[in-house]
Amino acid sequence: MVAKKYYSVPCTKINILIRYRQHKQESFEQAPMYVAVMTYLGFGIVTLFGYFRDFLRAVGLEKCNLAQERVEQKDFVPLYQDFENFYNRNLYMRVRDNWNRPVCSLPGPVFDLMERVSDDYNWTFRLTGRTLHNAINMGSYNYLGFAENNADFLKTVADKTQQYGVGVCSTRQEMGTLSIHEELEQLVASFLRVESSMTFGMGFATNSMNIPAIVGKGGLILSDELNHTSLILGARLSGATIRVFKHNNMHSLEKMLREAVCSGQPRTHRPWKKILIMVEGIYSMEGSVVRLSEIIALKKKYKAYLYLDEAHSIGAVGPSGRGVAELFNVNPADVDVMMGTFTKSFGAAGGYIAGKKELVDYLRSHSHSAVYASAMSPPVTEQILRAMKCIMGKDGSTEGERIRQLAENTRYFRARLKEMGFIIYGNDDSPVVPILLYMPGKVVAFAREMLERKIGVVVVGFPATPITEARARFCLSASHTRAMLNQVLRHMNEVGDNLCLKFSRLKYSSCPNLCDETDFELI
């Protein structure tokens, strides 16, 4: 027998193999049983107190601040549904100070918050005139740090404002298409490595107004259960039949595809005119990454179409920021409709649809946004051009520097939180980092405690999440320095101990999960 000999592998090849493994790693650890029990118990207690306070309001012992029907209108159809407001009135109102905080500075890695207080238990707020300066911003989608106010960087934006003004005041189909819009669309298509693209002035409307143009009555939409509201609204407006498959569950998706192909439309059993699979690149509430390669395989097998929303993944993942298609090394042509927004990684506004030239040409004449909505503002267009050229290295800067910094910050922050014992959701490459808090009282205490330590966080609870999975959602940015992250982690460690938020039962090593060179054999 010949002994096998192992050689050291070039660093780049090891990095590729490590990155491939990391794409597969997603964490959705379940909390201990007592946490779920205490969470339900907490909601039960506040619900009972809510009914008690409603009784006090009914007998006049407590003032009701919500809008109510007048006695003169009691015979008309009610404008306000009293029971539907129960949650807002008795639960959300008690903790409303943790949301909608007024920001009075650039929302970069640090920002300033205006101090406000309430004299009527959060029904109304008043500003004190004081400002909380230089709080670390861990809640903005400023993934690549382009939400900046550097006069040198923004000089081209100022020049375009002088040349074109701040608004177009017309739709793309009429007089709203400028040369700068055409330049941006060519650059987006080049960046995504597709044939053509079209841009829109609003990210939300990019989904809600274009999906009805792509699929209609007699079509079938298979939607991931955690898709964004803009996708859901667009699907409903289309008039197509909607079926929801379990999040990132390929067995659930294939079962629905097989049934759709075999059974056809209800009652008539005619073939569906079109089957459209709708998914996101990164899911903003879970931090998980779409299983794109497997979905493309199913799409090809069952002759369906794929609509990919890359609002949170474009610019944020992939070696050169080209999103999940690059992350998984798939051919962009295999994605029929590539959608994304400029509101996050690019520090601007609006969105795009990209793909084959036939698709984009069709949308130019059938998209509601193209026909009725005002075209993108010229300075916003220039900001996107500036950011995209920076990412691509066309402006003389180091190509991919911000993307690499974001990836380093993401992996470092996630690894440290796991070491501390927090339960965090999502993919190791996702800059969206949800930390599970579970209990409603701890969600409120966590947000207030972090603000006192000059750290701005976003907390989310029911009904935006399942009732037992309230969380804080951190968003990493390339503009976060290692010192900022260490400061946040130090306070997180202290708050986690004080509030007993470290629910994880898994043990993580403090050393990076690197592969040994004997894992690979080269002959």
Secondary structure by P-SEA (a helix, b strand, c coil): ccccccccccaaaaaaaaaaaaaaccccccccaaaaaaaaaaaaaaaaaaaaaaaaaaacccccccccccccccccccccccccccccccccccccccccccccccccccbbbbbbbbcccccbbbbccccccccccccccccccccccccccaaaaaaaaaacccccccccccccccaaaaaaaaaaaaaaccccccccccccccccccccccccccbbbbccccccaaaaaaaaaaccbbbbcccccaaaaaaaaaaaaacccccccccccbbbbbbbccccccccccaaaaaaaaaaaacbbbbbbcccccccccccccccccccccccccccbbbbbcccccccccccccccaaaaaaaacccccccccccccaaaaaaaaaaaaaaacccccccaaaaaaaaaaaaaaaaaaaaacccccccccccbbbbbbccaaaaaaaaaaaaaacbbbbbbccccccccccbbbbbbbccccaaaaaaaaaaaaaaaaaaccccccbbbbcccccccccccccc
